[in-house]
């Protein structure tokens, strides 16, 4: 069995990846098992009603692939509009969120997990799901990321549905500090272990979810879930020094932004970030994020306009520079494989589907990702995403997996960690380094935010590395309750690990 390095959002998720690795699993198996546990215990951040992307570097050195399991627009045969309301929250510096049954999109992360497992996995599917079943059955305490988010929204978003309210509140109406146990969730996971991801698309779970959503005024019908298909695409590649990175291609916008920023950084920083490098980084973020806000978020053909933007960058850097909620798991193994998984349920619709124990997503209600409006896309259309799970391969055969949660800070967090690492920093050192983020790039209310104290606002990068000599390294972001595992535990995870 291969040795595996894993970086995950919490200890239980890391334990799951380790358990599967010790059972003979590879990087893909371990990453999927860890990510499934986050769908149980990262409340408000991700759930089984989620979408996500998986980028894999196959161990044979063939080009990286991305499995797209992001959300589809629902509404086949339904009257669109209604079933939603807006709430204003100070979370993330202030955001307006649309919630309710009408904000629920067609989930796809488990379908993508099944596709990735079928292509690259090495242990039975039931073993991938087993750790999540155990966590759901035994209960869990809210982690720091969940608690931080829920402090803002436990009443407004998680208080309108009786099951949701009971799950996260104690008898006095305060945020739960004891064990959270969701009725029916372990049984739902048992069905997923037995039937595979189809349980959430054509099985009884799919029927329970869609019938409850439609019954409460939403638009996610049985036909929407049954029609859902994951899509496997060649990863979007770019070369930085001796590394070739593969990330999430269109129709996701996150990978395009990561690729554009890496190319515009031109190899900076050189060993350490200095003031000139940071100034250049701000210019790069302003150019790329500004172009996204003005063009990419509104295009009718993202693949065409993304290709044109990257072509302009390759042709004339100067012309570009002068123009203007999620969970993540990374894993690499000693065979040279790497797997990067990012999943999200948005801000949550605030409801648990009756009989399932599954919190439902609100991805139609993420206003910053839906420039066309709440129900502005045709049913079956993929929604926009910031996610950019990334893998890398060095000319010497080394393999890297990296990614981050963090809404519009996903791309800037990944790029800064990658640039620091390629520039000569240790992997942990590159992740720990303070970050900058250009918020609302190119607009009149643009703000350049500079990190002074480490905070989860700036992302939660998780990365793993397999060097050409077989040594494994794992690094988790101190901004979140990240956890790392090495199986077997015979290599370094410290701040100087490279």
C-alpha positions as CSV (number, residue, x, y, z in Angstrom):
1,X,0.0,0.0,0.0
2,X,1.3,3.5,-0.7
3,X,2.3,6.0,2.1
4,X,-0.1,8.9,2.2
5,X,0.2,12.5,3.4
6,X,-3.1,14.3,4.2
7,X,-4.1,17.8,5.3
8,X,-7.7,18.3,6.3
9,X,-9.9,20.9,8.1
10,X,-10.3,19.0,11.4
11,X,-9.0,16.1,13.5
12,X,-11.9,13.7,12.8
13,X,-11.5,14.3,9.0
14,X,-7.8,13.6,9.2
15,X,-8.5,10.5,11.3
16,X,-10.8,9.3,8.5
17,X,-8.1,9.8,5.8
18,X,-5.6,8.0,8.0
19,X,-8.0,5.1,8.6
20,X,-8.6,4.6,4.9
21,X,-4.9,4.9,4.1
22,X,-4.0,2.3,6.6
23,X,-6.6,0.0,5.0
24,X,-4.6,0.3,1.7
25,X,-6.1,3.5,0.3
26,X,-4.2,5.9,-1.9
27,X,-4.3,9.7,-1.9
28,X,-7.7,9.8,-3.7
29,X,-9.3,7.4,-1.2
30,X,-7.9,9.2,1.8
31,X,-9.0,12.6,0.5
32,X,-12.5,11.5,-0.3
33,X,-13.0,9.9,3.1
34,X,-11.7,13.0,4.9
35,X,-14.0,15.2,2.8
36,X,-17.0,13.1,3.6
37,X,-16.4,13.6,7.3
38,X,-16.4,17.4,6.8
39,X,-19.9,17.0,5.3
40,X,-21.0,15.7,8.7
41,X,-19.1,17.9,11.1
42,X,-18.3,21.2,9.4
43,X,-21.8,22.6,10.0
44,X,-22.8,25.7,8.0
45,X,-19.8,25.2,5.8
46,X,-20.5,22.0,3.9
47,X,-22.9,19.1,4.0
48,X,-24.0,16.1,1.8
49,X,-26.1,18.7,-0.1
50,X,-23.0,20.2,-1.6
51,X,-21.1,20.7,-4.8
52,X,-17.4,20.5,-5.3
53,X,-14.4,19.8,-7.5
54,X,-11.7,17.1,-7.3
55,X,-8.4,17.7,-9.2
56,X,-6.2,14.6,-9.5
57,X,-2.6,14.2,-10.6
58,X,-2.4,10.5,-11.6
59,X,0.7,8.7,-10.3
60,X,1.8,7.7,-13.8
61,X,2.6,11.3,-14.6
62,X,-0.2,11.7,-17.1
63,X,-1.9,15.1,-17.3
64,X,-4.1,16.2,-14.3
65,X,-7.8,15.9,-14.5
66,X,-10.6,17.7,-12.7
67,X,-13.9,16.1,-11.8
68,X,-16.7,18.8,-11.8
69,X,-19.3,18.0,-9.2
70,X,-20.5,21.6,-8.8
71,X,-24.1,22.7,-8.5
72,X,-26.7,22.7,-11.3
73,X,-29.5,25.1,-11.7
74,X,-32.7,23.2,-10.9
75,X,-36.3,24.0,-11.9
76,X,-37.3,21.5,-14.7
77,X,-41.0,21.8,-15.0
78,X,-41.3,24.3,-12.2
79,X,-42.4,27.9,-11.9
80,X,-39.3,29.8,-11.1
81,X,-39.2,32.5,-8.5
82,X,-40.3,32.5,-4.8
83,X,-39.5,30.4,-1.8
84,X,-36.6,32.7,-0.7
85,X,-35.9,35.7,1.4
86,X,-32.7,37.8,2.1
87,X,-30.8,38.2,5.3
88,X,-28.0,40.6,6.0
89,X,-25.1,39.4,8.1
90,X,-21.8,40.9,9.2
91,X,-20.0,37.6,8.4
92,X,-17.1,38.0,6.0
93,X,-17.1,41.8,6.4
94,X,-20.8,42.1,5.6
95,X,-22.8,40.1,3.0
96,X,-26.5,39.7,1.9
97,X,-27.5,36.1,1.6
98,X,-30.6,34.6,0.0
99,X,-31.9,31.6,1.9
100,X,-35.0,29.3,1.9
101,X,-36.2,26.4,-0.2
102,X,-36.0,28.4,-3.4
103,X,-32.3,28.9,-3.0
104,X,-31.4,25.2,-3.1
105,X,-29.4,24.0,-6.1
106,X,-28.9,20.5,-7.5
107,X,-26.0,19.0,-5.5
108,X,-23.2,17.1,-7.2
109,X,-20.2,16.5,-4.8
110,X,-21.1,12.9,-4.0
111,X,-21.6,12.1,-7.7
112,X,-18.1,13.6,-8.4
113,X,-16.7,11.5,-5.5
114,X,-18.1,8.4,-7.1
115,X,-16.6,9.3,-10.4
116,X,-13.1,10.0,-8.9
117,X,-13.3,6.8,-6.8
118,X,-14.2,4.7,-9.8
119,X,-11.3,6.1,-11.9
120,X,-8.5,6.3,-9.3
121,X,-9.6,4.8,-6.0
122,X,-8.3,1.5,-4.7
123,X,-10.4,0.5,-1.7
124,X,-14.2,-0.4,-1.7
125,X,-16.6,2.5,-1.6
126,X,-18.1,1.4,1.7
127,X,-14.7,1.9,3.4
128,X,-14.6,5.5,2.1
129,X,-18.0,6.3,3.7
130,X,-17.5,4.3,6.9
131,X,-15.7,7.0,9.0
132,X,-18.4,9.5,8.2
133,X,-21.1,7.1,9.4
134,X,-19.2,6.7,12.7
135,X,-18.9,10.4,13.2
136,X,-22.6,11.0,12.4
137,X,-23.7,8.1,14.8
138,X,-21.5,9.2,17.7
139,X,-22.0,12.9,17.4
140,X,-19.5,15.7,17.3
141,X,-18.8,19.2,18.7
142,X,-18.9,22.3,16.6
143,X,-15.4,23.2,15.4
144,X,-14.0,26.7,15.4
145,X,-14.8,27.5,11.8
146,X,-18.5,26.4,12.2
147,X,-18.8,28.2,15.5
148,X,-17.3,31.4,14.1
149,X,-19.8,31.3,11.2
150,X,-22.8,30.3,13.3
151,X,-22.2,33.0,15.9
152,X,-23.4,35.4,13.1
153,X,-26.2,33.4,11.6
154,X,-27.5,30.7,14.0
155,X,-30.8,32.5,14.4
156,X,-31.3,34.2,11.0
157,X,-30.3,31.2,8.8
158,X,-30.4,28.2,11.1
159,X,-33.3,29.3,13.2
160,X,-36.3,29.2,10.9
161,X,-36.5,25.4,10.4
162,X,-37.3,23.5,13.5
163,X,-34.9,20.6,12.9
164,X,-32.1,23.0,12.0
165,X,-32.8,25.1,15.1
166,X,-32.8,22.1,17.4
167,X,-29.5,20.7,16.0
168,X,-27.4,23.8,16.7
169,X,-29.1,25.3,19.8
170,X,-29.2,24.1,23.4
171,X,-32.2,24.1,25.7
172,X,-31.7,27.8,26.5
173,X,-31.5,28.8,22.8
174,X,-27.7,29.3,22.9
175,X,-25.3,27.9,20.3
176,X,-24.8,24.2,21.2
177,X,-21.5,23.4,23.1
178,X,-22.2,19.7,23.6
179,X,-22.4,16.9,21.1
180,X,-24.4,17.5,17.9
181,X,-26.3,14.4,16.7
182,X,-28.5,14.7,13.6
183,X,-31.4,12.3,13.6
184,X,-31.4,10.2,10.3
185,X,-28.0,11.3,9.1
186,X,-26.1,8.1,9.9
187,X,-28.9,6.1,8.2
188,X,-28.6,8.4,5.1
189,X,-24.9,7.7,5.0
190,X,-25.6,4.0,5.3
191,X,-27.7,4.2,2.2
192,X,-24.9,6.1,0.4
193,X,-22.5,3.4,1.5
194,X,-24.7,0.7,0.1
195,X,-26.2,2.3,-3.0
196,X,-23.4,4.6,-3.9
197,X,-23.8,8.3,-4.8
198,X,-27.0,7.4,-6.8
199,X,-28.8,7.4,-3.5
200,X,-28.7,11.2,-3.6
201,X,-29.9,11.4,-7.2
202,X,-32.3,8.6,-8.0
203,X,-32.8,6.7,-4.7
204,X,-35.0,7.3,-1.7
205,X,-32.8,10.1,-0.3
206,X,-33.2,12.0,-3.5
207,X,-37.0,11.7,-3.3
208,X,-37.1,12.8,0.3
209,X,-35.0,15.9,-0.4
210,X,-36.8,17.0,-3.6
211,X,-40.2,16.3,-2.2
212,X,-39.5,18.4,0.9
213,X,-38.0,21.2,-1.1
214,X,-40.9,21.4,-3.5
215,X,-43.4,21.0,-0.7
216,X,-41.9,24.1,0.9
217,X,-42.0,26.3,-2.2
218,X,-38.6,25.5,-3.8
219,X,-37.8,24.3,-7.3
220,X,-35.4,21.3,-6.8
221,X,-37.4,18.5,-8.3
222,X,-36.7,14.8,-8.7
223,X,-35.9,15.3,-12.4
224,X,-33.2,17.8,-11.5
225,X,-31.4,15.3,-9.2
226,X,-31.9,12.4,-11.6
227,X,-30.4,14.3,-14.5
228,X,-27.3,15.4,-12.7
229,X,-24.0,14.2,-14.1
230,X,-20.4,14.9,-13.0
231,X,-18.1,16.0,-15.7
232,X,-14.4,15.1,-16.1
233,X,-12.2,17.7,-17.8
234,X,-8.5,18.2,-18.4
235,X,-7.2,20.5,-15.7
236,X,-6.2,24.0,-16.6
237,X,-2.4,24.0,-16.6
238,X,0.3,26.5,-16.1
239,X,4.0,26.3,-15.5
240,X,5.9,28.2,-12.8
241,X,9.6,27.4,-12.7
242,X,10.1,23.7,-12.7
243,X,6.5,23.0,-11.5
244,X,3.5,22.4,-13.7
245,X,0.2,23.1,-11.9
246,X,-3.2,21.8,-12.8
247,X,-6.4,23.5,-11.5
248,X,-10.1,23.8,-12.0
249,X,-11.0,24.8,-15.6
250,X,-14.1,26.6,-16.9
251,X,-17.0,26.7,-16.2
252,X,-15.4,27.4,-12.8
253,X,-13.9,30.9,-12.6
254,X,-11.6,30.1,-9.6
255,X,-9.0,28.1,-11.5
256,X,-8.9,30.8,-14.2
257,X,-8.0,33.4,-11.6
258,X,-5.4,31.2,-10.0
259,X,-3.8,30.5,-13.3
260,X,-3.8,34.2,-14.4
261,X,-2.3,35.4,-11.1
262,X,0.4,32.8,-11.1
263,X,1.4,33.8,-14.7
264,X,1.4,37.5,-13.8
265,X,3.5,37.1,-10.7
266,X,6.4,36.1,-13.0
267,X,8.1,33.9,-10.4
268,X,7.8,36.3,-7.5
269,X,8.6,36.2,-4.6
270,X,12.3,35.4,-4.9
271,X,12.9,33.4,-1.7
272,X,10.9,35.8,0.6
273,X,8.1,38.3,0.1
274,X,9.5,41.8,0.2
275,X,7.7,45.2,-0.2
276,X,8.2,45.3,-4.0
277,X,6.8,41.7,-4.3
278,X,3.7,42.6,-2.2
279,X,3.1,45.7,-4.3
280,X,3.3,43.6,-7.5
281,X,0.9,41.1,-5.9
282,X,-1.6,43.8,-5.3
283,X,-1.4,44.9,-8.9
284,X,-1.9,41.3,-10.0
285,X,-4.9,40.8,-7.8
286,X,-6.4,44.1,-8.9
287,X,-6.0,43.2,-12.6
288,X,-7.3,39.6,-12.3
289,X,-10.1,40.1,-9.8
290,X,-11.2,43.3,-11.5
291,X,-11.4,41.5,-14.9
292,X,-13.4,38.8,-13.2
293,X,-15.9,41.2,-11.7
294,X,-16.3,43.2,-15.0
295,X,-16.1,40.5,-17.6
296,X,-15.9,36.8,-16.4
297,X,-18.8,37.0,-14.0
298,X,-21.1,38.2,-16.7
299,X,-20.0,36.4,-19.8
300,X,-22.2,34.0,-21.8
301,X,-19.1,31.9,-22.7
302,X,-16.6,31.7,-19.9
303,X,-14.4,29.2,-21.7
304,X,-14.0,31.6,-24.6
305,X,-13.4,34.8,-22.5
306,X,-11.1,33.0,-20.1
307,X,-9.0,31.7,-22.9
308,X,-8.8,35.2,-24.4
309,X,-7.8,36.7,-21.0
310,X,-5.0,34.1,-20.5
311,X,-3.8,34.6,-24.1
312,X,-3.5,38.3,-23.4
313,X,-1.5,37.7,-20.3
314,X,0.9,35.4,-22.1
315,X,1.2,38.0,-24.9
316,X,1.5,41.2,-22.9
317,X,1.6,41.2,-19.0
318,X,1.9,45.0,-18.8
319,X,-1.4,45.5,-20.7
320,X,-3.2,43.4,-18.2
321,X,-1.7,44.8,-15.1
322,X,-2.5,48.4,-16.2
323,X,-6.2,47.6,-16.9
324,X,-7.6,47.3,-13.8
325,X,-17.8,28.9,2.2
326,X,-16.1,25.8,1.7
327,X,-14.0,23.0,3.1
328,X,-10.8,21.6,1.5
329,X,-8.7,18.4,1.7
330,X,-5.3,17.7,0.1
331,X,-3.5,14.4,-0.2
332,X,-0.5,12.9,-1.9
333,X,1.0,9.4,-1.9
334,X,4.3,7.7,-2.3
335,X,3.3,6.4,-5.7
336,X,3.3,10.0,-7.0
337,X,-0.5,10.6,-7.0
338,X,-2.0,13.8,-5.7
339,X,-5.7,14.7,-4.9
340,X,-7.1,18.1,-4.1
341,X,-10.8,18.3,-3.1
342,X,-12.9,21.4,-2.4
343,X,-16.6,21.2,-1.4
344,X,-19.2,23.7,-0.3
345,X,-22.9,24.1,0.5
346,X,-22.8,27.9,0.3
347,X,-24.1,29.7,3.3
348,X,-26.8,27.0,3.8
349,X,-30.5,27.4,3.0
350,X,-31.2,26.9,6.7
351,X,-33.3,23.7,6.4
352,X,-32.8,20.0,7.0
353,X,-34.6,17.8,4.5
354,X,-37.2,15.7,6.5
355,X,-36.1,12.2,7.1
356,X,-32.5,12.6,6.0
357,X,-30.6,14.6,8.6
358,X,-29.0,16.6,5.7
359,X,-28.7,20.3,5.7
360,X,-29.5,21.7,2.3
361,X,-27.4,24.2,0.3
362,X,-28.3,27.8,-0.7
363,X,-26.0,28.0,-3.7
364,X,-28.7,29.8,-5.8
365,X,-28.6,32.4,-3.1
366,X,-24.9,33.2,-3.1
367,X,-25.4,36.6,-4.7
368,X,-21.8,37.2,-5.5
369,X,-21.7,34.1,-7.7
370,X,-25.0,34.6,-9.4
371,X,-24.7,37.8,-11.5
372,X,-27.7,36.8,-13.6
373,X,-30.0,36.7,-10.5
374,X,-31.5,34.0,-8.3
375,X,-33.1,31.9,-11.0
376,X,-31.5,33.5,-14.0
377,X,-30.0,30.4,-15.6
378,X,-31.6,27.6,-17.6
379,X,-32.2,24.4,-15.6
380,X,-29.3,22.0,-15.9
381,X,-26.7,24.9,-16.2
382,X,-23.7,24.7,-14.0
383,X,-23.4,27.6,-11.5
384,X,-20.3,29.8,-11.2
385,X,-17.7,28.8,-8.5
386,X,-14.6,30.3,-6.9
387,X,-13.2,26.9,-6.1
388,X,-9.7,26.0,-7.4
389,X,-8.4,22.7,-6.0
390,X,-4.9,22.4,-7.5
391,X,-2.3,19.8,-8.0
392,X,1.3,20.1,-9.2
393,X,4.1,18.0,-10.7
394,X,7.8,19.0,-10.7
395,X,10.2,18.0,-13.4
396,X,11.9,15.7,-10.9
397,X,8.6,13.8,-10.2
398,X,7.6,15.5,-7.0
399,X,3.8,15.9,-6.6
400,X,1.8,18.6,-4.7
401,X,-1.8,19.0,-3.8
402,X,-3.1,22.3,-2.5
403,X,-6.4,24.3,-2.1
404,X,-8.3,26.5,0.3
405,X,-11.8,27.5,1.4
406,X,-12.6,31.2,1.7
407,X,-15.2,32.5,-0.8
408,X,-13.5,35.2,-3.0
409,X,-10.3,34.7,-1.0
410,X,-9.8,31.2,-2.2
411,X,-7.8,32.2,-5.3
412,X,-5.6,34.8,-3.5
413,X,-4.8,32.4,-0.7
414,X,-3.8,29.6,-3.0
415,X,-1.7,31.9,-5.2
416,X,0.2,33.4,-2.3
417,X,1.0,30.1,-0.7
418,X,2.0,28.6,-4.1
419,X,4.1,31.5,-5.1
420,X,6.0,31.5,-1.7
421,X,6.6,27.8,-2.0
422,X,7.9,27.9,-5.5
423,X,10.0,30.9,-4.7
424,X,11.9,29.0,-2.0
425,X,9.9,29.0,1.2
426,X,9.1,25.8,3.1
427,X,5.6,24.6,2.5
428,X,4.4,25.4,6.0
429,X,6.2,28.7,6.0
430,X,4.6,29.7,2.7
431,X,1.1,28.9,4.1
432,X,1.7,30.7,7.4
433,X,2.9,34.0,5.7
434,X,0.6,37.0,6.1
435,X,-1.6,37.6,3.1
436,X,-3.1,40.5,1.3
437,X,-6.5,40.6,-0.6
438,X,-7.9,43.1,-3.0
439,X,-11.6,43.3,-2.1
440,X,-14.0,44.5,-4.7
441,X,-11.1,45.0,-7.2
442,X,-11.5,47.8,-9.6
443,X,-14.7,49.3,-8.0
444,X,-15.1,52.6,-6.4
445,X,-15.3,50.9,-3.0
446,X,-12.2,48.7,-3.5
447,X,-10.2,47.9,-0.3
448,X,-6.7,46.4,-0.1
449,X,-6.9,44.2,3.0
450,X,-3.6,43.4,4.6
451,X,-3.4,40.6,7.2
452,X,-1.9,41.7,10.6
453,X,-3.2,38.8,12.7
454,X,-3.8,35.4,11.3
455,X,-7.6,35.0,10.7
456,X,-9.8,32.6,8.8
457,X,-11.0,35.5,6.6
458,X,-7.9,35.0,4.5
459,X,-8.5,31.3,3.8
460,X,-7.5,28.0,5.2
461,X,-4.9,26.5,2.9
462,X,-4.2,22.8,3.1
463,X,-1.3,21.2,1.2
464,X,0.6,18.0,0.9
465,X,3.8,17.2,-0.9
466,X,5.6,14.1,-2.1
467,X,9.3,14.7,-3.0
468,X,11.0,12.8,-5.7
469,X,12.9,10.7,-3.1
470,X,9.6,9.5,-1.6
471,X,9.5,11.8,1.4
472,X,6.0,13.0,2.4
473,X,5.1,16.4,3.9
474,X,1.8,17.9,5.0
475,X,0.9,21.4,6.0
476,X,-2.3,22.9,7.4
477,X,-3.3,26.6,7.8
478,X,-3.0,28.0,11.4
479,X,-6.0,30.2,10.4
480,X,-8.3,27.2,10.9
481,X,-8.4,24.0,12.9
482,X,-6.5,22.1,10.3
483,X,-5.0,18.7,10.9
484,X,-2.4,16.7,9.1
485,X,-1.5,13.0,8.9
486,X,1.4,11.0,7.5
487,X,0.9,7.3,7.0
488,X,3.3,5.9,8.0
489,X,4.4,8.9,10.2
490,X,8.1,8.9,9.4
491,X,8.6,12.3,7.7
492,X,8.4,16.0,8.7
493,X,5.4,18.3,9.1
494,X,7.2,21.2,10.7
495,X,7.5,24.8,9.6
496,X,10.7,24.2,7.7
497,X,9.4,21.2,5.7
498,X,9.9,21.8,1.9
